[in-house]
Protein backbone atom coordinates (compact mmCIF):
# COMPACT_ATOMS: atom_id res chain seq x y z
CA UNK A 1 0.00 0.00 0.00
CA UNK A 2 1.54 3.31 -1.07
CA UNK A 3 2.06 5.87 1.61
CA UNK A 4 1.09 9.49 1.12
CA UNK A 5 3.38 12.27 2.31
CA UNK A 6 2.40 15.89 2.87
CA UNK A 7 4.65 18.39 1.11
CA UNK A 8 6.71 20.70 3.26
CA UNK A 9 7.21 23.36 0.64
CA UNK A 10 5.67 23.56 -2.83
CA UNK A 11 6.86 26.18 -5.28
CA UNK A 12 4.37 27.08 -8.00
CA UNK A 13 5.54 30.47 -9.22
CA UNK A 14 8.47 30.97 -11.54
CA UNK A 15 10.94 33.62 -10.43
CA UNK A 16 14.12 35.09 -11.86
CA UNK A 17 17.26 33.03 -11.68
CA UNK A 18 20.20 34.99 -10.33
CA UNK A 19 23.14 33.29 -11.98
CA UNK A 20 23.91 32.42 -15.59
CA UNK A 21 26.88 30.09 -16.22
CA UNK A 22 29.62 31.50 -18.43
CA UNK A 23 30.71 27.96 -19.39
CA UNK A 24 28.39 25.43 -21.03
CA UNK A 25 28.87 21.88 -22.28
CA UNK A 26 29.00 21.82 -26.11
CA UNK A 27 26.47 18.97 -26.29
CA UNK A 28 23.94 20.69 -24.05
CA UNK A 29 23.72 24.46 -24.53
CA UNK A 30 21.34 25.98 -21.97
CA UNK A 31 18.70 28.36 -23.40
CA UNK A 32 18.64 31.61 -21.40
CA UNK A 33 15.80 33.98 -22.32
CA UNK A 34 16.39 37.66 -21.63
CA UNK A 35 15.42 38.44 -18.04
CA UNK A 36 16.05 41.14 -15.52
CA UNK A 37 18.11 39.87 -12.59
CA UNK A 38 19.35 41.83 -9.62
CA UNK A 39 22.66 40.00 -9.83
CA UNK A 40 24.27 37.32 -11.94
CA UNK A 41 26.94 34.84 -10.89
CA UNK A 42 28.70 33.92 -14.12
CA UNK A 43 32.19 32.89 -13.02
CA UNK A 44 32.54 29.21 -12.01
CA UNK A 45 34.53 30.15 -8.92
CA UNK A 46 31.83 32.60 -7.82
CA UNK A 47 29.21 29.89 -8.24
CA UNK A 48 31.35 27.43 -6.27
CA UNK A 49 31.72 30.02 -3.52
CA UNK A 50 27.93 30.51 -3.40
CA UNK A 51 27.51 26.81 -2.60
CA UNK A 52 30.32 27.00 -0.08
CA UNK A 53 28.67 29.88 1.77
CA UNK A 54 25.65 27.63 2.23
CA UNK A 55 27.86 24.85 3.57
CA UNK A 56 27.16 22.68 0.50
CA UNK A 57 30.06 20.61 -0.79
CA UNK A 58 28.16 18.10 -2.97
CA UNK A 59 24.90 17.76 -4.90
CA UNK A 60 23.40 14.26 -5.27
CA UNK A 61 21.02 13.72 -8.21
CA UNK A 62 18.83 10.66 -7.58
CA UNK A 63 16.24 9.00 -9.81
CA UNK A 64 13.02 7.64 -8.28
CA UNK A 65 12.50 3.92 -7.73
CA UNK A 66 10.62 1.41 -9.87
CA UNK A 67 7.01 2.35 -10.67
CA UNK A 68 3.84 0.85 -12.10
CA UNK A 69 1.29 2.43 -14.47
CA UNK A 70 -1.23 4.57 -12.62
CA UNK A 71 -4.90 3.65 -12.26
CA UNK A 72 -5.82 7.08 -13.65
CA UNK A 73 -3.56 6.77 -16.68
CA UNK A 74 -1.85 10.02 -15.71
CA UNK A 75 1.93 9.95 -15.61
CA UNK A 76 1.97 12.19 -12.53
CA UNK A 77 -0.03 9.65 -10.52
CA UNK A 78 2.39 6.74 -10.96
CA UNK A 79 3.35 5.14 -7.63
CA UNK A 80 6.32 3.12 -6.49
CA UNK A 81 6.02 -0.65 -6.64
CA UNK A 82 7.17 -2.82 -3.75
CA UNK A 83 10.42 -3.22 -5.70
CA UNK A 84 10.72 0.55 -6.00
CA UNK A 85 10.27 0.94 -2.25
CA UNK A 86 12.97 -1.64 -1.56
CA UNK A 87 15.28 0.10 -4.04
CA UNK A 88 14.71 3.50 -2.39
CA UNK A 89 15.39 2.16 1.09
CA UNK A 90 18.46 0.23 -0.10
CA UNK A 91 19.83 3.39 -1.71
CA UNK A 92 19.45 5.37 1.49
CA UNK A 93 20.95 2.60 3.62
CA UNK A 94 23.95 2.15 1.30
CA UNK A 95 25.35 5.15 -0.56
CA UNK A 96 23.07 7.58 1.25
CA UNK A 97 24.42 6.90 4.71
CA UNK A 98 27.98 6.10 3.66
CA UNK A 99 28.74 8.75 1.02
CA UNK A 100 26.24 11.59 1.32
CA UNK A 101 25.56 12.39 4.97
CA UNK A 102 25.35 14.96 6.42
CA UNK A 103 22.57 16.28 4.21
CA UNK A 104 21.86 19.95 3.62
CA UNK A 105 19.73 20.72 6.66
CA UNK A 106 17.41 23.32 5.11
CA UNK A 107 15.83 20.96 2.60
CA UNK A 108 16.05 18.30 -0.11
CA UNK A 109 14.84 19.31 -3.58
CA UNK A 110 12.22 16.96 -4.99
CA UNK A 111 9.79 16.66 -7.88
CA UNK A 112 6.21 16.72 -6.52
CA UNK A 113 5.36 13.52 -8.44
CA UNK A 114 4.33 10.89 -5.83
CA UNK A 115 6.98 8.44 -7.03
CA UNK A 116 9.73 10.97 -6.31
CA UNK A 117 8.27 12.07 -2.98
CA UNK A 118 8.03 8.51 -1.68
CA UNK A 119 11.51 7.68 -2.98
CA UNK A 120 12.90 10.68 -1.10
CA UNK A 121 11.07 9.84 2.14
CA UNK A 122 12.13 6.19 2.12
CA UNK A 123 15.69 7.16 1.18
CA UNK A 124 15.96 9.61 4.08
CA UNK A 125 14.33 7.24 6.56
CA UNK A 126 16.77 4.46 5.66
CA UNK A 127 19.77 6.80 5.75
CA UNK A 128 19.06 7.99 9.25
CA UNK A 129 18.14 4.53 10.50
CA UNK A 130 21.42 3.11 9.20
CA UNK A 131 23.37 6.00 10.69
CA UNK A 132 21.52 5.42 13.98
CA UNK A 133 20.45 9.04 14.29
CA UNK A 134 17.24 11.00 13.84
CA UNK A 135 18.57 14.54 14.06
CA UNK A 136 19.02 16.86 11.13
CA UNK A 137 16.65 15.20 8.65
CA UNK A 138 15.93 17.79 5.93
CA UNK A 139 12.36 18.67 4.91
CA UNK A 140 11.37 18.11 1.30
CA UNK A 141 11.15 21.16 -0.94
CA UNK A 142 8.71 20.23 -3.70
CA UNK A 143 9.06 22.37 -6.81
CA UNK A 144 6.58 21.85 -9.63
CA UNK A 145 9.16 22.76 -12.29
CA UNK A 146 11.09 19.58 -11.54
CA UNK A 147 8.13 17.60 -12.89
CA UNK A 148 6.56 20.06 -15.34
CA UNK A 149 9.82 20.23 -17.28
CA UNK A 150 9.46 16.55 -18.21
CA UNK A 151 6.01 17.06 -19.73
CA UNK A 152 6.98 18.76 -22.99
CA UNK A 153 5.42 17.38 -26.22
CA UNK A 154 8.78 17.12 -28.00
CA UNK A 155 10.33 15.43 -24.99
CA UNK A 156 7.51 12.91 -24.82
CA UNK A 157 7.84 12.19 -28.53
CA UNK A 158 11.58 11.60 -28.20
CA UNK A 159 11.09 9.37 -25.17
CA UNK A 160 8.55 7.21 -27.04
CA UNK A 161 11.11 6.79 -29.81
CA UNK A 162 14.32 6.29 -27.78
CA UNK A 163 13.10 5.24 -24.33
CA UNK A 164 15.35 4.84 -21.30
CA UNK A 165 18.84 5.37 -22.65
CA UNK A 166 22.08 7.24 -21.96
CA UNK A 167 21.91 11.00 -22.45
CA UNK A 168 24.33 10.84 -25.36
CA UNK A 169 21.85 8.79 -27.41
CA UNK A 170 19.47 11.75 -27.22
CA UNK A 171 21.99 14.55 -27.79
CA UNK A 172 23.93 12.78 -30.58
CA UNK A 173 20.94 11.23 -32.33
CA UNK A 174 21.70 10.45 -36.01
CA UNK A 175 18.53 12.34 -36.91
CA UNK A 176 19.61 15.99 -36.75
CA UNK A 177 16.07 17.20 -36.05
CA UNK A 178 15.70 14.83 -33.10
CA UNK A 179 19.15 15.76 -31.79
CA UNK A 180 18.29 19.46 -31.91
CA UNK A 181 14.93 18.84 -30.25
CA UNK A 182 16.65 16.87 -27.47
CA UNK A 183 19.21 19.62 -26.93
CA UNK A 184 16.45 22.18 -26.55
CA UNK A 185 14.13 20.15 -24.29
CA UNK A 186 16.90 18.76 -22.08
CA UNK A 187 18.80 22.05 -22.12
CA UNK A 188 15.67 23.81 -20.89
CA UNK A 189 15.29 21.26 -18.08
CA UNK A 190 18.94 21.73 -17.10
CA UNK A 191 18.49 25.50 -17.03
CA UNK A 192 15.31 25.17 -14.98
CA UNK A 193 17.12 22.89 -12.53
CA UNK A 194 19.70 25.64 -12.01
CA UNK A 195 16.82 28.06 -11.38
CA UNK A 196 15.40 25.74 -8.73
CA UNK A 197 18.74 25.19 -6.99
CA UNK A 198 19.50 28.90 -6.93
CA UNK A 199 16.07 30.15 -5.89
CA UNK A 200 15.19 27.47 -3.35
CA UNK A 201 18.63 27.02 -1.80
CA UNK A 202 21.42 29.46 -2.64
CA UNK A 203 19.44 32.71 -2.66
CA UNK A 204 17.61 31.81 0.56
CA UNK A 205 20.43 30.45 2.67
CA UNK A 206 23.76 31.80 1.44
CA UNK A 207 24.24 33.75 4.68
CA UNK A 208 23.29 30.93 7.08
CA UNK A 209 26.72 29.34 6.92
CA UNK A 210 28.84 32.41 6.20
CA UNK A 211 31.43 31.24 8.69
CA UNK A 212 32.15 28.17 6.56
CA UNK A 213 34.99 28.49 4.07
CA UNK A 214 33.87 28.35 0.46
CA UNK A 215 36.39 25.60 -0.26
CA UNK A 216 35.36 23.49 2.73
CA UNK A 217 35.87 19.74 2.32
CA UNK A 218 33.46 18.93 5.12
CA UNK A 219 30.26 20.46 3.80
CA UNK A 220 26.78 19.03 3.42
CA UNK A 221 25.14 17.25 0.49
CA UNK A 222 22.16 18.82 -1.27
CA UNK A 223 19.74 16.11 -2.47
CA UNK A 224 17.88 16.42 -5.80
CA UNK A 225 15.21 13.76 -6.53
CA UNK A 226 13.84 13.71 -10.08
CA UNK A 227 13.21 11.76 -13.28
CA UNK A 228 15.09 9.35 -15.59
CA UNK A 229 16.61 10.93 -18.72
CA UNK A 230 16.09 14.45 -17.39
CA UNK A 231 18.26 13.83 -14.33
CA UNK A 232 21.63 13.60 -16.17
CA UNK A 233 20.79 16.79 -18.06
CA UNK A 234 20.47 18.56 -14.70
CA UNK A 235 23.86 17.12 -13.69
CA UNK A 236 25.41 18.37 -16.92
CA UNK A 237 23.95 21.83 -16.37
CA UNK A 238 25.35 22.17 -12.86
CA UNK A 239 28.68 20.65 -13.86
CA UNK A 240 29.03 23.27 -16.59
CA UNK A 241 28.10 26.03 -14.15
CA UNK A 242 30.94 25.14 -11.78
CA UNK A 243 33.43 24.76 -14.64
CA UNK A 244 33.45 20.99 -15.11
CA UNK A 245 33.09 20.18 -18.82
CA UNK A 246 35.89 17.69 -19.54
CA UNK A 247 36.08 13.94 -20.13
CA UNK A 248 34.93 13.29 -16.55
CA UNK A 249 31.41 14.07 -17.77
CA UNK A 250 31.43 11.05 -20.09
CA UNK A 251 30.09 9.06 -17.14
CA UNK A 252 26.98 11.30 -17.19
CA UNK A 253 26.60 11.13 -20.96
CA UNK A 254 27.11 7.38 -21.30
CA UNK A 255 25.25 5.98 -18.27
CA UNK A 256 21.68 4.71 -18.49
CA UNK A 257 20.46 6.03 -15.12
CA UNK A 258 18.96 3.18 -13.08
CA UNK A 259 16.11 3.28 -10.56
CA UNK A 260 16.94 4.86 -7.17
CA UNK A 261 20.47 5.55 -8.38
CA UNK A 262 22.19 8.59 -9.82
CA UNK A 263 25.15 10.95 -9.73
CA UNK A 264 27.22 12.85 -7.18
CA UNK A 265 28.60 16.24 -8.21
CA UNK A 266 31.44 17.47 -6.00
CA UNK A 267 31.27 21.25 -6.34
CA UNK A 268 34.80 22.32 -5.43
CA UNK A 269 36.73 19.36 -6.83
CA UNK A 270 34.61 19.54 -10.01
CA UNK A 271 34.20 15.78 -10.20
CA UNK A 272 31.22 13.54 -10.92
CA UNK A 273 30.77 9.95 -9.77
CA UNK A 274 27.99 7.36 -9.85
CA UNK A 275 25.68 6.62 -6.95
CA UNK A 276 25.03 2.89 -7.09
CA UNK A 277 23.21 0.43 -4.85
CA UNK A 278 25.11 -2.77 -3.94
CA UNK A 279 24.97 -5.47 -6.57
CA UNK A 280 23.77 -3.18 -9.37
CA UNK A 281 25.37 -2.58 -12.75
CA UNK A 282 24.92 0.76 -14.49
CA UNK A 283 25.97 0.39 -18.05
Helices and strands as residue ranges (DSSP letters): E 9-11, H 44-53, E 56-63, E 67-68, G 75-77, E 79-80, H 82-91, I 92-100, E 108-110, H 114-130, E 140-143, H 145-148, H 153-162, H 167-171, H 176-197, I 198-202, H 203-205, E 220-226, H 228-241, G 247-249, H 250-253, E 262-266, E 271-275
